[in-house]
Amino acid sequence: MRRVHHGFGPRFIAPVLIGPVLNPINTTMISVALVPISRELRVGSSVVIWLVAGLYLASSIAQPTMGKLADIFGPKKVYLAGLVIVLTGGLLPVLVPHFGGVLAARICIGVGTSAAYPSALTLIRDQSTRLGTETPPALLSGVSIASLTTAAVGPVLGGVLIETVGWKAIFLVNVPLAGIALAMAGLWLPSDRTRPGGRRTGSALAATDPVGILLFAATIAALLVFLLDLASGYWWLLGTALALAGLFAWWELRRDTPFLDLRMLAGNAPLFRTYARLFLVYLSSYSMTYGFSQWLQAAAGYSSDTAGLLQLPTAVLAGVASVAVARTRALRLPLVLAGLLPCAGGVLILTLTSRAPVWLLLVVTGLFGVPQGLASVTNQAALYRQAPTEQLGTASGLSRTSIYLGAIVSSGIIGLTFGARPTDAGIHAIGWLIVCATGIAGLLAARDRTLSARPAPRRAAGARAGAESHPS
C-alpha cells in the first residue's frame, strides 16, 4: 500500500489520537456501571470490583509488552492488532451474558487498548525522525489531553448509556469506536516499512525477550492479585511476587536485549520519580473515581446518570487545565499543584455524609479536575523528555503500568473499606488515602530540580534514535 500521509496533518493526527482514548474511556466508564451490573448479575461489591481490576491487571502487563513489540516489529502493526482485540471484547458481554463473559470482555479490552498509547508515541517519534523535524508540542500534548478528556467524560457517558440502553452498551460502544480507528489507522498511518533506519535484522524473537515478558507478567499478576484482596491476607502471593521479581531481575540483567532495561531505569532517577508520581496521583484519582461513584449510588442514593453528572466538574476543569498547561514548557509548578489541589479535595471528603448537599459534592469533584489536567500533560511531557528515545515505546508502556498499579491498589483498598456496601466511614478512609498519596506526590515534584531544566532538542534525539534503534 502506498503511503497516503505526509507530515503531521489531519490524516496522521486523527488515528494517533483516537486509539489512545479507548483505554481511559473504558477505564472510567465502568465506574457508574458497577452497581447496575452487581444488581443484575447478583454479585457483591467485592466481586464486581474485579471488572475494574481485570482491565488494570491486563493493561499493567500489556502496556510495556505492547510498547516493546512496537519498538521491535513496528507501531502500526501492533496498533492494528490491538484494535481487533478491542472489537472482540466489545461484543463478548452480548455473546456470553454472565459475569465470566463480562470479565473476559474487560480483559480483552485492557489488552487491546494497551497497544494504542505506546504505539502512538512511537509513531510520533518515528514521524519526527522521518521528517527530520522536532515533535510538535501541540500533538504530544494532544495525546494526553484527548485521553484525559475522555477519561473525565467516561462516567457521564457511561451513566447516559446505562440509563438509555443498559449497562451492556458501555461495552458495545467499543465496536464502532475501534472500527473507525482501525479504518483510519490502516489507511492513513505510514507503513512500518518506512520506519527510520530500515528494517531490523537478527532474531526478532530474541529481541522481544519472551522469558522476560513471562516473568514480568507473573510478577505483576501475583503482586496485583495480592493487593486486590487485602482483606484475605494472601501473604504467600506477596512472597511469590518478590521471588519472581528477583528471578526477573536476574534474567534481565544477564541479557544484551532485555524486555526492560533495568540498568537504564536504575540510572535514570528523574524517570523513576515520574513513575512514582504517576502511581501516587492515579492512586488518588481512581480511588476518587470508583469509590466516590459507588458511594454516591449505594450510600447517598443517586442514580447512575446523576452520579455521572455530579462528576462533570472534574471533566470540564480537567479539560480546561490540560489545554492551559499545554501552552507552557514548565513542569515543576504544575506537578506541585497536581499534588496540593487533590489533597484539599481529600480533606473535604473527610467531611462528607450520605446527606451532604449537592453543592458540596460538586466542589469536591471540582477539586480533582484541575490536578488531573495538570498531572496528565506535564507527566507525559516529563516522560517524553526523560525516556531514552530508542526505548520510548517500552518506557511509555511502563508509565501506564505505574498508573494501573495505582488503580489496582485503589481497587483493593475500596474493596477493603467498603466490603459488601459503601458507607460514610468507607469514603472517609478513602479521603485519608487521597490526602497522603497526593501530599507525597506534591513533595516529590517540589524537590525534583530536574523538572526545572530546559528539555534537550527532540530533533537531535530523534535523529539519533533513527540511527541506533533500528539498524539496517
HUHU-V936983 format. One record per pair of residues at least 4 apart in sequence whose ideal C-beta (glycine too) atoms are under 7 Angstrom apart, sorted by sequence separation. I is the first residue (numbers start at 1). J is the second residue. If there is no record, write none. Layout:
# HUHU-V936983
I;J
I;J
This chain:
# HUHU-V936983
5;9
8;12
9;13
10;14
12;16
13;17
14;18
15;19
17;21
21;25
22;26
23;27
24;28
25;29
26;30
30;34
33;37
34;38
35;39
36;40
37;41
43;47
44;48
45;49
49;53
50;54
52;56
53;57
54;58
55;59
56;60
57;61
58;62
59;63
61;65
62;66
63;67
64;68
65;69
66;70
67;71
68;72
69;73
70;74
73;77
75;79
76;80
77;81
78;82
79;83
80;84
81;85
82;86
83;87
84;88
85;89
86;90
88;92
91;95
92;96
93;97
96;100
97;101
99;103
100;104
101;105
102;106
103;107
104;108
105;109
106;110
107;111
108;112
109;113
110;114
115;119
116;120
117;121
118;122
119;123
120;124
121;125
122;126
123;127
124;128
125;129
126;130
127;131
135;139
136;140
137;141
138;142
141;145
142;146
143;147
144;148
145;149
146;150
147;151
148;152
149;153
150;154
153;157
154;158
155;159
156;160
157;161
158;162
159;163
160;164
161;165
162;166
165;169
168;172
169;173
173;177
174;178
175;179
176;180
177;181
178;182
179;183
180;184
181;185
182;186
183;187
184;188
185;189
190;194
200;204
203;207
204;208
209;213
210;214
211;215
212;216
213;217
214;218
215;219
216;220
217;221
218;222
219;223
220;224
221;225
222;226
223;227
224;228
225;229
235;239
236;240
237;241
238;242
239;243
240;244
241;245
242;246
243;247
244;248
245;249
246;250
247;251
248;252
249;253
250;254
251;255
258;262
261;265
262;266
263;267
264;268
268;272
269;273
270;274
271;275
272;276
273;277
274;278
275;279
276;280
277;281
278;282
279;283
280;284
281;285
282;286
283;287
284;288
285;289
286;290
287;291
288;292
289;293
290;294
291;295
292;296
293;297
294;298
295;299
296;300
302;306
303;307
304;308
305;309
306;310
311;315
312;316
313;317
314;318
315;319
316;320
317;321
318;322
319;323
320;324
321;325
322;326
330;334
331;335
332;336
333;337
334;338
336;340
337;341
339;343
340;344
341;345
342;346
343;347
344;348
345;349
352;356
356;360
358;362
359;363
360;364
361;365
362;366
363;367
368;372
369;373
370;374
371;375
372;376
373;377
374;378
375;379
376;380
377;381
378;382
379;383
380;384
381;385
382;386
383;387
387;391
391;395
392;396
393;397
394;398
395;399
397;401
398;402
399;403
400;404
401;405
402;406
403;407
404;408
405;409
406;410
407;411
408;412
409;413
410;414
411;415
412;416
413;417
414;418
418;422
422;426
424;428
425;429
426;430
427;431
428;432
429;433
430;434
431;435
432;436
433;437
434;438
435;439
436;440
437;441
438;442
439;443
440;444
441;445
442;446
443;447
444;448
458;462
459;463
460;464
461;465
462;466
463;467
464;468
465;469
466;470
8;13
38;43
43;48
70;75
73;78
96;101
128;133
135;140
162;167
202;207
205;210
229;234
295;300
297;302
302;307
356;361
387;392
418;423
422;427
456;461
5;11
38;44
95;101
128;134
193;199
252;258
265;271
296;302
445;451
4;11
5;12
38;45
128;135
162;169
252;259
265;272
297;304
388;395
70;78
93;101
96;104
161;169
162;170
226;234
252;260
302;310
387;395
418;426
69;78
92;101
93;102
161;170
253;262
325;334
387;396
417;426
38;48
252;262
297;307
37;48
124;135
226;237
296;307
66;78
92;104
93;105
158;170
161;173
225;237
226;238
383;395
417;429
92;105
249;262
383;396
417;430
34;48
37;51
293;307
296;310
124;139
222;237
226;241
348;363
349;364
66;82
89;105
92;108
124;140
348;364
383;399
414;430
34;51
222;240
223;241
89;108
222;241
345;364
348;367
88;108
89;109
413;433
30;51
30;52
219;241
222;244
345;367
85;108
86;109
89;112
120;143
344;367
345;368
219;244
342;367
85;111
86;112
218;244
219;245
341;367
342;368
85;112
86;113
27;55
26;55
83;112
215;244
219;248
341;370
342;371
82;112
341;371
82;113
82;114
215;247
216;248
82;115
215;248
338;371
81;115
82;116
337;371
23;59
79;115
212;248
215;251
338;374
78;115
79;116
337;374
338;375
212;251
335;374
79;119
211;251
212;252
334;374
335;375
78;119
212;255
216;259
335;378
75;119
216;260
334;378
209;255
212;258
213;259
75;122
212;259
331;378
62;110
66;114
70;118
75;123
209;257
212;260
321;369
325;373
54;103
58;107
62;111
66;115
70;119
209;258
313;362
317;366
321;370
325;374
207;257
209;259
331;381
51;102
55;106
59;110
63;114
67;118
71;122
75;126
206;257
310;361
314;365
318;369
322;373
326;377
331;382
51;103
54;106
55;107
58;110
62;114
66;118
70;122
310;362
313;365
314;366
317;369
321;373
325;377
50;103
54;107
58;111
66;119
313;366
316;369
317;370
320;373
321;374
325;378
55;109
63;117
300;354
311;365
314;368
315;369
318;372
319;373
322;376
51;106
55;110
59;114
63;118
299;354
310;365
314;369
318;373
322;377
43;99
54;110
313;369
317;373
41;98
281;338
41;99
277;335
284;342
314;372
19;79
127;190
19;83
22;86
130;194
37;102
109;174
105;171
123;189
130;196
129;196
126;195
382;451
126;196
354;424
385;455
353;424
352;424
389;461
389;462
94;168
93;168
352;427
389;464
390;465
389;465
93;171
94;172
349;427
350;428
390;468
349;428
390;469
288;368
90;171
349;430
350;431
90;172
349;431
26;109
285;368
90;174
91;175
89;174
90;175
346;431
349;434
26;113
285;372
86;174
87;175
90;178
346;434
347;435
345;434
346;435
23;113
22;113
23;114
87;178
86;178
87;179
342;434
343;435
346;438
23;116
22;116
23;117
281;375
83;178
343;438
20;116
342;438
343;439
19;116
20;117
83;181
83;182
339;438
343;442
20;120
339;439
19;120
278;379
80;182
83;185
277;379
339;441
340;442
339;442
16;120
80;185
274;379
79;185
80;186
336;442
339;445
16;123
16;124
274;382
76;185
274;383
336;445
335;445
336;446
274;386
76;189
332;445
12;127
76;191
77;192
271;386
76;192
270;386
271;387
332;448
335;451
74;192
268;386
8;127
332;451
286;406
290;410
331;451
332;452
74;195
278;399
282;403
286;407
290;411
20;143
24;147
28;151
32;155
275;398
279;402
283;406
287;410
291;414
298;421
299;422
7;131
27;151
31;155
264;388
275;399
278;402
282;406
286;410
290;414
294;418
298;422
299;423
17;142
21;146
25;150
29;154
33;158
278;403
282;407
299;424
13;139
17;143
20;146
21;147
24;150
25;151
28;154
29;155
32;158
36;162
279;405
280;406
283;409
287;413
329;455
16;143
20;147
24;151
27;154
28;155
31;158
32;159
264;391
275;402
279;406
283;410
287;414
295;422
8;136
29;157
30;158
72;200
294;422
17;146
21;150
25;154
29;158
33;162
24;154
32;162
37;167
261;391
8;139
36;167
73;204
72;204
295;427
33;167
260;394
72;207
72;208
291;427
33;170
155;293
260;398
69;208
291;430
30;170
68;208
29;170
163;304
162;304
163;305
287;430
159;304
160;305
159;305
287;433
288;434
287;434
26;174
65;213
159;307
159;308
158;308
159;309
284;434
22;174
156;308
155;308
156;309
284;437
283;437
284;438
22;177
156;311
22;178
61;217
155;311
156;312
280;437
281;438
280;438
61;220
156;315
60;220
61;221
280;440
281;441
280;441
18;180
19;181
152;314
153;315
18;181
152;315
57;221
60;224
277;441
15;181
18;184
19;185
152;318
57;224
152;319
277;444
276;444
277;445
15;184
149;318
14;184
15;185
148;318
149;319
273;444
15;188
15;189
148;322
53;228
273;448
12;188
11;188
12;189
145;322
144;322
145;323
270;448
228;408
270;450
145;326
227;408
227;409
230;412
4;187
5;188
228;411
229;412
4;188
5;189
224;408
228;412
231;415
5;190
141;326
227;412
231;416
230;416
3;190
228;415
3;191
138;326
1;191
3;194
68;259
64;260
152;372
148;372
148;373
148;376
147;376
144;376
145;377
144;377
141;377
144;380
52;290
140;381
140;384
45;294
31;289
31;290
35;294
34;294
28;289
32;293
31;293
35;297
35;298
125;389
125;392
36;304
35;304
197;466
122;392
196;466
197;467
200;470
201;471
121;392
122;393
32;304
121;393
197;469
198;470
197;470
199;472
196;470
197;471
198;472
32;307
118;393
121;396
195;470
197;472
32;308
118;396
117;396
118;397
117;400
75;393
71;391
71;393
70;393
71;394
134;457
135;458
134;458
68;393
134;459
67;393
68;394
133;459
67;394
67;396
64;394
67;397
128;458
66;397
64;397
129;462
63;397
64;398
128;462
129;463
129;465
63;400
64;401
125;462
129;466
63;401
125;465
59;400
60;401
60;404
59;404
60;405
56;404
60;408
56;407
57;408
56;408
53;408
53;411
52;411
49;411
49;414
49;415
46;415
45;418
46;419
45;420
44;420
45;421
